[in-house]
């Protein structure tokens, strides 16, 4: 049987890449860490690290053991989470991942409502265009603009989003309101770059505009930057419709131009199905999305009444 203390030290060294950093994390001296690693190597009759001037690199045998300790720590994290979530009270850390645009522009401004209801909840919000690996516990729950393809996930379709054209009234008063797609050639089009990480429907809409000779004169790698360009009066932006709930002064341009429906999914690992924290977060998201939909409908109805 391998010694748990030695495995804990090994894992810290493998993660940190040095004896000194591992010792600081474990509150042990470098010599104590070195002795534990040497004793583990002797018990396994193998070398776990290559030593060189820049630090430590795992050997092939070290990689195998590191894979095992990583899996062990993930299972311990899951067990601890399930123990915490077996209680009625919603508290502790919840690691949430979503896209930069959605997380910055929609989710973060609404989190005060979640904290008001669950003051002991801690949110670790990871805004990434990259899809984090939920089964490997890179995050607890994800909100994504496409159905997750990873196995062993609970998936819930929340609603749909469409990409549309928006500008400020001040910009349109100055530059004119386009009446046809061709009229966009007289305006600055602000969008995500088609090479950026984004859902295919948004990319398809942008490419369709490019195909009829409407270039993007400002491209940004997330919707936060596109929105700032629109609000600054730089031009007409390709933006998700959920932003209209919070930026009602924006005016929709060419109402017949929009992307296909983009599904919004919430997903989390199967082992967290009964998590109180995830249940609370799921209900919060559903309530806020419903309110957003009502607000968008109200804004569009008011605009339609004004123009009638």
N, C-alpha and C positions, 0 to 999 in steps of 0.2 A: 504494500500500500504506500502510495506517495504521500508525503507530509503536506497537509493543507497550508501550513505557514510558508513552506518553501515554494509551493505553487503560487501563493499570493505574491511573494517576492518576485518570482519569475515573471508573472504576468505584468507587474508594475515595471520591471526592467524592459520587457518586450515592448510595452506600450510607450515608454519614455525614450528608449534607445540609449540610455546611459545609466550607470550605477549611481551617479550623483543625483540625477533628477528623480530616480526611483526612491532613493534614500530620503530625499526631501518630502516626497509624497507620502511615504510610509513612516516618516519621523524616525528613521534609522540612520546610523552612520554608514558611510560608503563601505567601510571594512565589514560591517555586519551584513550588508547586502551581498557583498562579494563572497563571504563565507557561505551564505545560504545557497547561492547559485552554484558554487563549487561543490557543495555537499549534494545538491540535486543532480548535478552532472555525474558525480561519482556513483550515486545510487542507481542512475539509469545507464551508467557505463557508456556515455556518449557526450559529445560536445554540443552545447545548445547555442552558443554565440561565437561568432568570429570577432576577435578584438582588433581594432585598428585606431588610428589617431583621431578619427572623427566620431568615434563612438562604437556601438555594438550593433552587429547585424546578425539576425537569426540564421542558423544553419538550417538545412533541410529538416533535420530532426527537431530543431527548435520551432520551426514553422508548424509542424504537426502538433507539438505540445501547445503552442500559442492558439491554434484553432480550437483545441479542446478547452483551454482556460477561457477563451472568449465565449464559447457556447455555455460554459458553466456559469459565467457571470451574467449572461443574458437570462438564463433560467432562474438564477437567484433574483435578478431584478423583477422578472415576471412574477415569481412567487411572492416577493415583497409587495408588489403592486396589488396582487389579488388579495393578500391578507389585509392591506389597508382598505381596499375597496369593498371588503366584506362587511365593513361597518356602515352605518346609516349616514354618517356625516361625510360630506364631500370636502376633501382637503388633500394636500400634497401636491406634487408636481405633475403637470400634464404637458407633454411635449407635442406641440402642434406644428405641422408643416403645411404650407400652402405657397402659392406663387407670390412674387414680390408685389405685383400690382394689387391683387385681391387682399393680401394681408395688410398692406400699407393703407390702401384707400378705403376699404370697406370694413375689414375685421377689427383692426386696432382701434378705430374710433368708437366701436361698440362694446369693447371689452369692459368698460366701466360698469355696464349693466350686469355682466356676469360676476364681477368682483363684488358688486353691491349685494348680490344674492348669496355668493359663496366667498366670504372674505378670507378664508383659510386656503383657498386654491391658489397655486402658483403656476402661471403659464410660461412655458419656455417656447417662444414663437420662433420658428425657423423658416425664413422666407427664402425659398430656393426655386429656381426654374427646374433644377434637377429633381427627379422623382426619388425621394428617399425610400430606403428599403424597410418597410414596416415589419415584415416577419423577422428581420434581423434586428429589430428594435432601435433603428436609427431615429424613429419617432413613434409616438403612441397613436396619433390620429392624423389623417391628412384630408385636406379639402383640395380637390383637383378638378380641372375643367375637361376631364376625359375619364372614362371608366378605367380604374386601375387593372393592370394585367397580372399583378402578382398573385400567387396562390395563397390560400389560407387567410383570406381577408373577408371581413364582413363589409359589404358595400351597401350604401343607401343613396339613391338618387335624390337630390335635394330640390333642384329646379333647373331652369335653363337660362342661358344668357345669349344675347345677340350683340354682335359688333355693329355699331352704327356711326354716322358722321355727326360731329358736334362742333360748334364754334360759339364764341361769345357774341351777344347782340352788338356790342361795340365794334367788333371786327367786321361783322356782316354789314353794319351801317356804313362803314368806311369802304370796304372792298366790294360790296354788293352781294346779294343773295343768289347763289346759283340755282337755276331752274332745271338744268339738265346735267347729266354726268359730264358732258363735254365742257360745260361751263367751269368745271373744276380746274381746267387748265389755266385759268386766270387767277388761281388761288394757290397758296402754299398748303400742301397736304402733309400732315404730321402723322406718322405711324410707327409701329414697330417695324424693324427690318425683317424682311421675309426669311432671313437666315437665322433670326433669333428663335429661342425656344418659345413656342406658342402653340395654341391649338390650331388644327388645320383649317377650321372654318374661318378664323380671323385672317390667316395667311391667304386663303382662297379669295376673300374679299379684296385684300390689298393687291394681290396679283391681278385680279380682274380690272381694277382701276389702272394699274400699270399697263395692262394690255391695250387699253384704249387711249394711251398716251398721256396719262395723268401720273407724273412721277412724284415720289415722296421727296420733298425738299428738306425735310428734317426727319431722320429716323432715330429712334431711341430703343434701347434693349428692354424696356419694361413700360407698362402703362402709366406709371407715376410720372415719368418724364414726358410722355405724350400729353397727359392732362396739364402739366405745368406749362407746356408750350401753348395749349389752347387757352388756358386762363390768362396767359400773358399777352394774348392777342396776336400770336404769331401766324395763325392760320386755322385750317379745318382739320380736326383730329379724328382718327379712327379709334373709338373707345367702346368699352363694354357698357351696355345699357344700364347696369345697376348703379353707375355713377350719377345718373340723373336724380336719384333720390336725395343725394347730399349736395349736388351742384345744380339746383333747379334753374338757376339763371342761364345755364347753357342752352343754346337753341339747337334743335335737331335740324340738320341740313339734308335735303333730298330724302324725305321720309320713305320713299320706295326702295332706297339703297340700304341693304343690311345683309349680314351674314346668315348662314343657316343656323339653326338652334344649336347651342353648345351646352351639353349636359354638365351639371355640377354634381360631383359625387363626394360623399364623406365615407372614409374607409378607415378601418382599424383592425389589428390582428384578432384572430378568432379567440385567442386565450383571454382577450380583454372584453369579451362580449358582455360580461356581467359587471363591468367596471362602473362604479357610481360616478366617477369623474367623467368618463366618456358619455354616460347617459345624460348627465347634467349639461355637458358641452353640446351634445347633439340636440337637445331640446332648445337650448339657447340659440343655436344656429338656425333651427327651423323657425323659431319665433321671429328672429331678426330678418330672415329672408322673406317671410310673409309680410312683415311690416314694410320692407323695402319695396316689394311688389305693389302694395297698396299705395305707397307714396309715389311711385312712378306713374301709376294709373291716374292718380289725382293731378299730378303735374301735366301729363299729356292731355287730360280732359280739360284742364284750365286753359291750356294753350289752344286747344281746338275751339273752345268757346270764344276766345278772344279773336281768333282769325275768322270765325263764322260771320 
